[in-house]
């Protein structure tokens, strides 16, 4: 309940990869400008289906409105919506770059610790 995994860009891709395969280890998964690994795209739904009821970590996704990876984030959001998986999804002005992440870092940290 008091462990989170998250990351920016590729780090967020790894957070999704590890967090959905090992939901018992994490209370929260944060994906910040994170594309889904192509090899994981076929697995995401199966990983979600395998998580027992009540065991899904909290999920946070955000992406800049000018981020070239936004299609991947939107794809994941649509899967989560279709499967009725609770999550937070935000599109903010910005790009796939350090100024975007710096601007939102305080929000990320507040979200991770909100349930603690």
C-alpha positions as CSV (number, residue, x, y, z in Angstrom):
1,X,0.0,0.0,0.0
2,X,2.9,2.4,0.6
3,X,5.1,1.5,-2.4
4,X,4.8,3.2,-5.7
5,X,6.4,2.8,-9.1
6,X,6.5,5.5,-11.7
7,X,8.6,7.1,-14.2
8,X,9.0,9.7,-16.9
9,X,9.1,8.6,-20.6
10,X,10.8,5.2,-20.9
11,X,10.8,5.0,-17.0
12,X,7.1,5.2,-17.1
13,X,7.0,2.4,-19.7
14,X,8.9,0.2,-17.3
15,X,6.6,1.3,-14.5
16,X,3.6,0.0,-16.4
17,X,5.5,-3.2,-17.4
18,X,6.5,-4.1,-13.9
19,X,3.5,-2.6,-12.0
20,X,0.9,-4.5,-13.9
21,X,2.8,-7.8,-13.8
22,X,3.5,-7.4,-10.0
23,X,0.5,-5.5,-8.6
24,X,1.0,-7.0,-5.2
25,X,4.2,-5.0,-4.9
26,X,2.8,-1.6,-5.6
27,X,0.0,0.7,-4.3
28,X,0.4,3.1,-7.2
29,X,1.7,3.3,-10.8
30,X,2.5,6.6,-12.4
31,X,3.1,7.0,-16.1
32,X,4.4,10.4,-17.1
33,X,4.7,10.9,-20.8
34,X,5.2,7.2,-21.1
35,X,4.7,5.3,-24.3
36,X,3.6,1.7,-23.9
37,X,6.3,-0.7,-25.1
38,X,5.3,-2.2,-28.4
39,X,6.0,-5.7,-27.0
40,X,3.7,-4.9,-24.0
41,X,0.8,-3.7,-26.1
42,X,-0.4,-7.3,-26.7
43,X,-0.1,-8.1,-22.9
44,X,-1.6,-5.1,-21.2
45,X,-5.2,-6.4,-21.3
46,X,-4.2,-9.8,-20.1
47,X,-2.2,-8.3,-17.2
48,X,-5.2,-6.2,-16.2
49,X,-7.5,-9.2,-16.3
50,X,-5.1,-11.3,-14.2
51,X,-5.1,-8.7,-11.3
52,X,-7.6,-9.9,-8.6
53,X,-10.5,-7.6,-7.7
54,X,-9.5,-5.0,-5.2
55,X,-5.7,-5.5,-5.9
56,X,-5.2,-3.0,-8.7
57,X,-2.8,-0.2,-7.8
58,X,-3.9,3.4,-8.3
59,X,-3.0,4.6,-11.8
60,X,-2.0,8.1,-13.0
61,X,-1.3,8.9,-16.6
62,X,-0.3,12.3,-18.0
63,X,0.9,13.6,-21.3
64,X,1.7,16.9,-23.0
65,X,-0.7,18.0,-25.7
66,X,2.2,18.3,-28.1
67,X,4.0,15.1,-27.0
68,X,4.8,12.9,-30.0
69,X,3.9,9.9,-27.8
70,X,0.4,11.0,-27.1
71,X,-1.2,8.3,-29.3
72,X,0.2,5.6,-27.0
73,X,-1.1,7.3,-23.9
74,X,-4.5,7.7,-25.5
75,X,-4.5,4.0,-26.5
76,X,-3.8,2.9,-23.0
77,X,-6.5,5.3,-21.6
78,X,-9.1,3.8,-24.0
79,X,-8.2,0.3,-22.8
80,X,-8.6,1.4,-19.1
81,X,-11.9,3.0,-19.9
82,X,-13.2,0.0,-21.8
83,X,-12.2,-2.3,-18.9
84,X,-13.7,0.1,-16.3
85,X,-10.3,0.4,-14.6
86,X,-10.1,3.4,-12.3
87,X,-7.4,5.8,-13.3
88,X,-6.5,9.5,-13.5
89,X,-5.6,10.8,-17.0
90,X,-4.4,14.3,-17.7
91,X,-3.4,16.2,-20.8
92,X,-1.5,19.3,-20.1
93,X,0.1,21.9,-22.4
94,X,3.6,20.8,-23.3
95,X,6.0,18.6,-25.1
96,X,8.0,15.4,-24.3
97,X,10.8,17.3,-22.6
98,X,12.3,18.3,-19.3
99,X,10.5,21.6,-18.9
100,X,7.1,19.8,-19.0
101,X,8.2,17.2,-16.4
102,X,9.7,19.9,-14.1
103,X,6.5,21.8,-14.2
104,X,4.5,18.8,-13.1
105,X,6.9,17.1,-10.7
106,X,5.2,18.6,-7.6
107,X,1.8,17.2,-8.8
108,X,3.3,13.8,-9.4
109,X,4.8,13.7,-5.9
110,X,1.5,14.9,-4.3
111,X,-0.4,12.2,-6.2
112,X,2.0,9.4,-5.1
113,X,1.7,10.2,-1.4
114,X,-2.0,11.2,-1.4
115,X,-3.1,7.8,-0.1
116,X,-0.3,7.5,2.4
